[in-house]
Amino acid sequence: MSKPLIGVTTYLDQARWGVWDMPAALLPAQYPRLVQASGGHAAMLPPDEPSAAAAVVARLDGLVVAGGADVEPVRYGAEPDPRTGPPARARDTWELALVEAALAAGTPLLGICRGMQLLNVALGGTLVQHLDGHVEAVGVIGRHAVKPVPGTLYASLVPEPASVPTYHHQAVDRLGEGLAASAYAEDGTTEAIELAAPAWALGVQWHPEMGEDLRVMQGLIAAATGRPRPAHRDLATTAT
């Protein structure tokens, strides 16, 4: 059986490498490595026209919405807090379209950090724009414990309390339509959200790509492996 093709969204930022300094579609190598270590192939999905989202998702077996910049508060009807970071409007537009296309098609979806927040916003939820205690230091991944909610998809993957890699200053506030919380931090912060079966749509607030536990990504890969494969597939896969 061939490995499932998992699309992973990217940053779009100014970057330097070698003699070059120019706009670049970026993805930390830990994301494709996590996909590959869990049994899938990874394809980078830089921002594109939102009208293309359904056609792109149709060629994938699964979708990962990666971490990154704060979601622009206008997306959930809020005024920006002074501590909210600058918007990444091209990413917001593209990734919200991808999330909506994946949900419509029943494509397995994993949102990581910002990706979890976008899943919530896509379904009409709101965000806490700033909270303390979930960033150890600027540019330093910390760790804290999360506790699963029994009976949830997340708990079926990770049934015990676990220490997870964390780096975020925003979080889910009001849950979007159809979403349920499936893990919490010790301070009560919602750390995972999901849709009910038969959908496979899970968001985690932490960064599994920065740790060694493959179970969340393996869950996505297992769900993606069991889907019917489209006849036409021509997206290139990445290698690291």
Long-range contacts (C-beta under 8 A, 24 or more apart in sequence): 1-225, 3-39, 3-40, 3-41, 3-225, 4-39, 4-40, 4-41, 4-61, 4-62, 4-221, 4-224, 4-225, 4-227, 5-40, 5-41, 5-43, 5-59, 5-60, 5-61, 5-62, 5-224, 5-233, 5-235, 5-237, 6-35, 6-40, 6-41, 6-42, 6-43, 6-60, 6-61, 6-62, 6-63, 6-64, 6-220, 6-221, 6-224, 7-42, 7-43, 7-44, 7-45, 7-56, 7-57, 7-60, 7-62, 7-63, 7-64, 7-98, 7-235, 8-32, 8-35, 8-42, 8-43, 8-44, 8-45, 8-64, 8-66, 9-45, 9-46, 9-64, 9-65, 9-66, 9-91, 9-94, 9-95, 9-98, 9-115, 10-44, 10-45, 10-46, 10-47, 10-66, 11-66, 11-68, 11-69, 11-88, 11-91, 12-46, 12-47, 12-88, 12-90, 12-91, 27-66, 28-209, 29-240, 30-209, 30-210, 31-64, 31-66, 31-209, 32-238, 32-239, 32-240, 33-209, 33-240, 34-208, 34-209, 34-214, 34-217, 35-64, 35-217, 35-221, 36-240, 37-214, 37-217, 38-214, 38-217, 38-218, 38-220, 38-221, 39-218, 39-221, 39-225, 40-217, 40-220, 40-221, 40-224, 41-237, 41-238, 42-237, 42-238, 42-240, 43-235, 43-236, 43-237, 43-238, 44-238, 45-94, 45-98, 47-90, 47-91, 47-93, 47-94, 47-95, 48-94, 49-94, 50-93, 50-94, 50-96, 50-97, 51-97, 53-94, 53-97, 53-98, 53-100, 53-101, 54-101, 54-104, 54-105, 56-98, 56-101, 56-235, 57-98, 57-101, 57-102, 57-105, 57-107, 58-105, 58-230, 59-230, 59-232, 59-233, 59-234, 59-235, 60-107, 60-235, 61-107, 61-108, 61-224, 61-225, 61-227, 61-229, 62-107, 62-108, 62-109, 62-110, 62-220, 62-221, 62-223, 62-224, 63-98, 63-99, 63-102, 63-107, 63-108, 63-109, 63-110, 64-109, 64-110, 64-111, 64-112, 64-115, 64-220, 65-95, 65-98, 65-99, 65-109, 65-110, 65-111, 65-112, 65-114, 65-115, 65-118, 65-119, 66-112, 66-113, 66-114, 66-115, 67-112, 67-113, 67-114, 67-115, 67-167, 67-168, 67-207, 68-113, 68-114, 69-114, 70-114, 70-129, 70-170, 71-114, 71-117, 71-118, 71-121, 71-127, 71-170, 73-127, 73-129, 75-121, 76-121, 76-125, 76-126, 76-127, 77-126, 78-126, 78-127, 78-129, 80-129, 81-129, 81-130, 83-129, 83-130, 83-169, 84-129, 84-130, 84-170, 92-118, 96-121, 96-122, 102-201, 103-195, 103-199, 103-201, 106-198, 106-199, 106-227, 107-224, 107-227, 108-200, 108-201, 108-220, 108-223, 108-224, 108-227, 109-200, 109-201, 109-202, 109-220, 110-202, 110-203, 110-204, 110-216, 110-217, 110-220, 111-202, 111-203, 111-204, 112-203, 112-204, 112-206, 112-207, 112-208, 112-209, 113-167, 113-168, 113-204, 113-205, 113-206, 113-207, 115-203, 116-172, 116-192, 116-193, 116-203, 116-204, 116-205, 117-170, 117-171, 117-172, 117-203, 117-205, 119-176, 119-179, 119-193, 119-201, 119-203, 120-172, 120-175, 120-176, 120-179, 120-193, 120-203, 121-176, 122-176, 123-176, 123-177, 123-178, 123-179, 124-176, 124-177, 125-172, 125-173, 125-174, 125-175, 125-176, 125-177, 125-179, 126-173, 126-174, 127-170, 127-171, 127-172, 127-173, 128-170, 128-171, 128-172, 128-173, 129-170, 130-169, 130-170, 131-169, 131-170, 131-171, 131-189, 132-169, 133-187, 134-166, 134-167, 134-168, 134-169, 134-171, 134-185, 134-189, 134-205, 135-166, 135-167, 135-168, 135-169, 136-167, 140-167, 141-165, 141-166, 141-167, 141-207, 141-210, 142-166, 142-167, 144-185, 144-186, 145-185, 145-186, 146-183, 146-184, 146-185, 146-191, 146-192, 146-206, 147-183, 147-184, 147-185, 147-186, 148-182, 148-183, 148-192, 149-180, 149-181, 149-182, 149-183, 149-184, 152-180, 152-182, 152-183, 152-192, 152-194, 153-182, 153-194, 153-197, 153-200, 153-202, 153-219, 154-182, 154-183, 154-192, 154-194, 154-202, 154-204, 154-216, 155-182, 155-183, 156-219, 157-215, 157-216, 157-218, 157-219, 158-213, 158-215, 158-216, 162-213, 164-191, 164-204, 164-206, 164-207, 164-208, 164-211, 164-213, 165-206, 165-207, 165-208, 165-210, 165-211, 166-205, 166-206, 166-207, 167-207, 167-210, 168-205, 168-206, 171-205, 172-205
